[in-house]
Amino acid sequence: MTVSGLKSPESTVQCEYLIPESAVPPSRLLMGPGPSETHSSVLAALARPTVGHLDPYFLQLMNEVQEMMRQVFQTKNRLTLAVSGTGSAGMETCLVNLISPGDRVVVGVNGVFGGRMKEVARRAGADVLAMERPFGEVFSLEEIEAAIKQHSPKVVALVHAETSTGARQPLAGVAKLVHDAGALLVVDCVTSLGGCEIPIDAWDVDAAYSGSQKCLSCPPGLAPVTFGPRAMEVLQTRTSAVQSWYLDMGLVSNYWAESSRAYHHTAPINMNYALHEALRIVLLEGLEVRFKRHELNHRALRAGLEAIGIEFAVREEHRLPMLNAVKIPAGIDDAGIRGRLLREFGIEIGAGLGPMKGLTWRIGLMGETARPKNVLLFLAALEQCLASQGYRFSPGASVAAANHVYF
Ligand SMILES: *Cc1c(COP(=O)(O)O)cnc(C)c1O
């Protein structure tokens, strides 16, 4: 036995429990669809002392988290808070609070997360019309307008940045269409928040949700959500109880509101420290600068990949900077390359999802990951992996092309 009472490998004392070694995760470079790289000060924040969920210190910290989330969402919405849970909990929060059984909902399904929204809305009792588009494509204003005409929905739900495909849904003009029809616009900005423009107020979005582990570069575990005035009106006038007790904004917001602070559930205290630090880092950098950094690194990655003959899976005008879906070249073993990247270089990238499985790689440049050092290392490592499978290209061409963008 060691002094701390933990069993050491050379212990001679009989121990009646099976106790593994203390867990020490490997150090990885996270270049997949999330989680992304975290800043060391965010990880340090997680290790600070846990206080009570009604401790005056924590209440003050919640206020600051809320105010910083408003700035990152570019909104004045009072009901802006961090839901305890991952991005999917943010999705459920927005949908179950706005939908009552029998409500009509239009959901855009052009990837895995649109499909998830459809399922969440269905389980909340909605009558769902799913607009569908092949993976990698987006919806036109005409298609959205036609779906609204056909279904007369109360809610229109769209994914802004479809992480499963790498496509960005244009939102210009969408809110007006939706509002002219008397409906609410709900937007999934899990992957876009903190990585590209998604100004909630300027674009007149009624409810939006995100996740901590994508372009905010915090570990997974919290979901920033925001509800605008039209959505508030629906929350305040609904007659049926929200289907989820845990995610009921009427109850949760009593805890986040400075005037009440009623216990609802124990907030994940240390995760809120981490989000506080991550949001501080986002704002210290500045949204504009941060979005430009994502663009620059995306352009460098793209130049590098194209220089060795690797093509993007999404049309240029709809590509996301933080999630690069590229076609796996013919004859190349998908799992072989990803496995070797992880084993030899500690680099994680994402596989294709759904119909893109085995056909694409998803290379994430989210938040802290979007740095030249990561892009250059990844390209150099990918060249080695591709060469080992007999792929033909000019060695060094990808790194040179990326550097050309940086110079
Ligand atoms: C990651 C993601 C989600 C789900 O978030 P989890 O944290 O995995 O629950 C939802 N929507 C989009 C667009 C995402 O990228």
Ligand as a Chemical Component Dictionary entry (heavy atoms), coordinates in Angstrom:
data_LIG
# 
_chem_comp.id                   LIG 
_chem_comp.type                 NON-POLYMER 
_chem_comp.pdbx_formal_charge   0 
_chem_comp.three_letter_code    LIG 
# 
loop_
_chem_comp_atom.comp_id 
_chem_comp_atom.atom_id 
_chem_comp_atom.alt_atom_id 
_chem_comp_atom.type_symbol 
_chem_comp_atom.charge 
_chem_comp_atom.model_Cartn_x 
_chem_comp_atom.model_Cartn_y 
_chem_comp_atom.model_Cartn_z 
_chem_comp_atom.pdbx_ordinal 
LIG C1 C1 C 0 -21.680 17.603 -32.265 1  
LIG C2 C2 C 0 -22.973 18.052 -32.812 2  
LIG C3 C3 C 0 -24.201 17.826 -32.150 3  
LIG C4 C4 C 0 -24.317 16.960 -30.927 4  
LIG O1 O1 O 0 -23.508 17.347 -29.914 5  
LIG P1 P1 P 0 -23.045 16.278 -28.797 6  
LIG O2 O2 O 0 -22.141 17.150 -27.972 7  
LIG O3 O3 O 0 -22.343 15.188 -29.516 8  
LIG O4 O4 O 0 -24.229 15.842 -28.061 9  
LIG C5 C5 C 0 -25.345 18.352 -32.702 10 
LIG N1 N1 N 0 -25.319 19.057 -33.839 11 
LIG C6 C6 C 0 -24.181 19.275 -34.510 12 
LIG C7 C7 C 0 -24.207 20.072 -35.776 13 
LIG C8 C8 C 0 -22.966 18.792 -34.019 14 
LIG O5 O5 O 0 -21.842 19.006 -34.687 15 
# 
loop_
_chem_comp_bond.comp_id 
_chem_comp_bond.atom_id_1 
_chem_comp_bond.atom_id_2 
_chem_comp_bond.value_order 
_chem_comp_bond.pdbx_ordinal 
LIG C1 C2 SING 1  
LIG C2 C3 SING 2  
LIG C2 C8 DOUB 3  
LIG C3 C4 SING 4  
LIG C3 C5 DOUB 5  
LIG C4 O1 SING 6  
LIG O1 P1 SING 7  
LIG P1 O2 DOUB 8  
LIG P1 O3 SING 9  
LIG P1 O4 SING 10 
LIG C5 N1 SING 11 
LIG N1 C6 DOUB 12 
LIG C6 C7 SING 13 
LIG C6 C8 SING 14 
LIG C8 O5 SING 15 
# 
